[in-house]
Amino acid sequence: MQGLPKGKLISVGGAEDKGTDLEQGFIQRNRLNFFELGILKRIVNEVGGTDKRIEVITTASSIPDEVGENYLSAFGKIGCTNVGVIDIRKREDVFNTTYIDRVKLADGIMFSGGDQLRLTSIFGGSEIYNILHDRYLNEEGFVIAGTSAGAMAMSNTMIYQGKSELAHLKGEVKITTGLAFVGNVIIDSHFDKRGRFNRLAQAVASNPQCTGIGLGEDTGVIVTGDNHLEVVGSGAVVIVDGKDIRHTNITDVNLGEPIAVENLRVSILVRGNQYLLKERKFISGEVEVKAGE
């Protein structure tokens, strides 16, 4: 991808508040109405308002009809009714000209959660994939959003498997190539709820040129200009920086043995905090950064 992208990426850690009852197991969201302040409304604002066209792609999900209806309802509650659902189930579907035309005409795309390997294996190298990359690179205001698996697939290096309780063991975290909308990062989702720190730490230790981004539930990041990151939502984002790693045994131990890593840098960001990916710099307050800067 040449040049700095003019579009924006919005990656969400999953379980974003859709204005419904709290998902099972999610106790409270700091008693704040993050549905009104929150991620879905921000996506609509970034796309350009409620009259803009958003297409929700439910490919990653095993229950696409239910997921699609949930998003239609959620966007409708904030006055955004110009929303469609594209349920591409298999590789052959990406050649469907109707789907291709809808992606060309949309003002924003949102990938649902599910299995991120479905996204890369179905969309990788396709015309839809190329259209999304081209529009993200060249069109001011074009938004690509994704939640859970849809967020994890956005990076060039993608975690596709790894149980939290085994993630301290070499080889238990499986990595492949993602959709590569943003470079030199690794994104993980449901980060705090599912205890995924070791998973992201092993991924970063194996790829220290990448910055790890651990997204909490109902929490996301807006990435502008392939560099500037802004946190939105009700939880926290954990940044795992491996560039200063001094020692790791990851190349020396056998598969299945525990790994050691010295000098990982960890930052915790909340709503309103910023981070510069290229400079690897935390910014606590509000700054205005335009696409391409």
C-alpha positions, 0 to 999 in steps of 0.5 A, spaced: 500 500 500 503 506 497 502 513 501 498 514 507 491 512 507 485 517 507 480 513 510 479 511 517 479 504 521 475 503 527 477 496 530 472 494 536 474 489 541 467 486 541 461 486 545 460 493 543 453 496 546 448 496 541 443 499 546 440 492 548 440 489 555 448 487 557 451 481 554 451 475 559 457 476 563 458 483 562 457 486 569 456 494 567 459 499 563 461 504 568 454 506 569 455 511 563 450 511 557 456 509 552 450 507 547 449 514 546 456 516 546 459 510 544 462 506 538 456 505 533 454 512 534 462 514 532 462 510 526 456 513 523 459 520 525 465 518 522 462 515 515 458 522 515 452 522 518 445 517 518 444 518 511 450 515 509 450 508 506 453 502 511 454 495 509 455 490 515 459 484 512 457 478 517 462 473 513 466 471 520 459 469 524 456 462 524 449 466 526 449 471 520 442 472 520 441 474 527 448 478 527 445 482 521 438 483 525 442 486 531 446 491 527 440 493 523 436 494 530 442 497 533 444 502 527 436 504 527 436 506 534 441 512 533 437 514 526 441 510 521 437 506 517 441 506 510 444 500 512 445 493 509 447 486 510 452 482 506 452 475 508 458 472 504 458 465 506 463 462 501 469 464 497 465 463 490 460 469 493 466 474 493 465 474 485 458 476 485 457 482 482 451 485 486 456 484 492 462 488 489 457 493 487 454 494 494 462 495 496 463 500 491 457 504 493 458 504 501 460 510 505 462 505 510 463 497 511 463 494 518 465 487 519 462 483 524 465 478 529 466 470 529 472 467 526 477 471 523 480 466 518 474 466 515 475 473 513 482 472 510 481 465 506 474 468 503 476 475 501 484 475 501 486 477 494 479 478 491 476 484 487 472 486 494 479 486 498 482 490 492 476 495 492 476 496 500 484 497 500 483 502 494 478 506 497 481 506 504 487 509 501 484 514 496 477 516 499 477 521 504 471 519 509 471 512 507 471 508 514 472 500 515 470 498 521 470 491 525 469 488 531 472 482 535 474 477 529 473 483 524 478 487 528 483 482 529 483 481 521 485 488 520 492 488 521 498 485 517 499 480 522 493 476 525 492 471 531 487 466 528 488 461 534 491 461 541 487 459 548 489 464 553 490 458 559 496 456 554 498 462 551 505 462 555 507 456 551 511 456 545 507 455 539 500 455 542 499 462 539 497 461 531 499 467 527 498 468 519 497 474 514 491 478 516 487 483 511 493 488 512 489 495 512 494 497 517 501 495 518 506 493 523 500 491 528 497 485 531 490 486 534 487 482 539 480 482 542 476 481 548 482 482 551 481 483 558 475 479 559 478 473 556 485 474 559 489 474 553 495 478 555 500 472 554 497 471 547 498 478 545 505 478 548 507 471 545 505 474 538 509 481 539 515 477 542 515 473 535 514 479 531 517 485 535 517 490 529 509 489 531 505 493 536 500 489 540 493 492 541 489 489 546 482 491 545 477 491 551 470 489 550 465 495 548 472 499 547 475 500 540 480 505 536 480 509 531 486 509 526 488 515 522 493 516 517 496 509 518 499 512 525 494 516 529 490 511 534 484 514 538 481 510 544 473 510 544 468 506 548 467 504 555 473 500 557 481 500 556 486 498 550 492 495 552 498 497 548 504 491 548 511 494 545 516 489 543 521 494 540 525 494 547 525 487 548 532 485 551 532 477 552 527 472 550 528 464 549 522 464 544 527 461 539 531 456 544 525 452 547 521 447 544 514 447 542 510 447 548 515 449 553 514 456 557 517 462 554 520 468 557 520 475 555 524 481 558 522 488 557 516 488 554 513 495 554 506 496 556 501 502 556 494 502 558 489 507 554 482 509 555 477 513 552 480 520 549 487 517 550 491 517 543 497 513 541 502 514 535 504 507 532 510 509 528 513 513 534 510 508 539 508 514 543 502 515 548 498 521 548 494 523 554 489 528 552 485 530 546 489 532 539 486 533 532 489 529 527 487 529 520 487 523 515 494 523 512 498 527 517 
